[in-house]
Amino acid sequence: MVNWFEIPVLDMKRAKLFYEAIFDISITIQDFGGLQMGLFPNSSNQQGASGSLMKHEAYMPSKTQGALLYFSLTDMINTLNLVTKAGGTILKMKTEIAPGQGFMALFVDTEGNRIGCRSQD
């Protein structure tokens, strides 16, 4: 049911470099009169939501408040290694959710947001 997500950032360039490094993607930055958006790639033939990094005074990063966003991963350990190399911090290493329910992990990005990831193996 999720269609779109927005991740608050304080430094768009730093956040763009972080997410491009950990997910091996290209983020496109657009400016809408003082509201900067760093658009994650979107593919109409893939399942799931797309979203944007958001830089504006109305958006404040937080690792304790607000919704928790989880990214689907195929290689969680590799991504978590990239998180630390790109300047993020691991909060919770790969952990089994429950038998047959997959795995999860948590990290803090370079902007101070708590972000989750989930994988099946």
C-alpha positions in Angstrom: 0.0 0.0 0.0 3.0 2.3 0.4 3.3 4.6 -2.7 5.9 7.2 -1.8 8.4 8.0 0.9 10.4 11.1 1.9 13.6 11.1 3.9 14.6 14.4 5.6 18.1 15.6 4.9 20.2 18.5 6.2 22.9 18.3 3.5 21.6 17.1 0.1 25.0 16.4 -1.4 26.1 14.3 1.5 22.8 12.4 1.6 22.9 11.8 -2.1 26.4 10.4 -2.0 25.5 8.2 1.0 22.4 6.6 -0.6 24.1 6.2 -4.0 27.0 4.4 -2.3 25.0 2.0 -0.3 22.4 1.1 -2.9 24.5 1.5 -6.1 21.9 3.9 -7.7 21.8 7.4 -9.1 19.7 10.1 -7.4 18.5 13.1 -9.4 18.3 16.4 -7.5 15.6 18.9 -8.4 14.9 22.3 -6.8 11.3 23.5 -6.4 11.7 27.0 -5.2 13.7 26.3 -2.0 12.5 22.7 -1.6 15.2 20.3 -2.8 14.3 16.8 -3.7 16.8 14.0 -4.4 14.7 11.5 -6.4 15.3 7.8 -6.0 15.2 5.9 -9.3 11.7 4.6 -10.1 11.0 1.7 -12.5 7.4 1.0 -13.5 8.2 -2.7 -13.9 9.4 -3.2 -10.3 7.2 -3.7 -7.3 7.4 -1.3 -4.4 7.4 2.4 -3.7 9.8 5.1 -4.8 10.7 8.3 -2.9 12.9 11.2 -2.4 15.5 12.8 -0.1 13.9 16.1 1.1 15.8 19.2 2.1 13.6 22.0 3.5 13.1 23.7 6.8 9.9 21.6 7.3 11.8 18.4 7.2 14.0 17.4 10.2 15.9 14.1 10.4 15.4 11.9 13.5 16.5 8.5 14.7 13.8 8.3 17.4 10.7 10.0 16.0 8.4 9.5 13.1 7.8 6.6 10.8 10.5 3.9 10.3 11.2 3.2 6.6 12.5 -0.3 5.6 14.3 -0.9 2.3 14.2 -4.4 0.7 17.6 -5.9 0.2 19.1 -9.0 -1.4 22.5 -8.8 0.2 22.0 -7.2 3.6 25.6 -7.8 5.0 27.2 -6.2 1.9 24.8 -3.2 2.2 25.5 -2.8 6.0 29.2 -2.9 5.2 28.7 -0.1 2.7 26.7 1.9 5.3 29.7 2.3 7.6 32.1 3.0 4.7 29.7 5.8 3.5 29.6 7.4 7.0 26.5 5.8 8.5 26.2 3.9 11.8 24.8 0.5 12.4 22.2 0.4 15.1 21.2 -3.3 14.8 23.1 -5.9 12.7 21.2 -8.5 10.6 18.8 -10.2 12.9 16.2 -12.9 12.2 12.7 -11.5 12.7 11.1 -14.9 13.3 11.5 -18.4 11.7 10.4 -18.0 8.1 9.9 -14.3 8.3 13.3 -13.1 7.0 15.8 -10.7 8.5 16.0 -7.1 9.5 18.7 -4.5 10.4 18.7 -0.8 11.4 21.2 2.0 10.6 21.5 5.7 11.0 22.2 7.6 7.7 24.6 10.6 7.4 21.7 12.9 8.1 20.7 11.3 11.4 17.7 9.3 10.2 17.0 5.8 11.5 16.5 3.5 8.5 15.5 -0.1 8.4 16.3 -2.9 5.9 14.8 -6.3 5.4 15.7 -9.4 3.5 14.5 -12.9 3.1 17.9 -14.5 3.6 
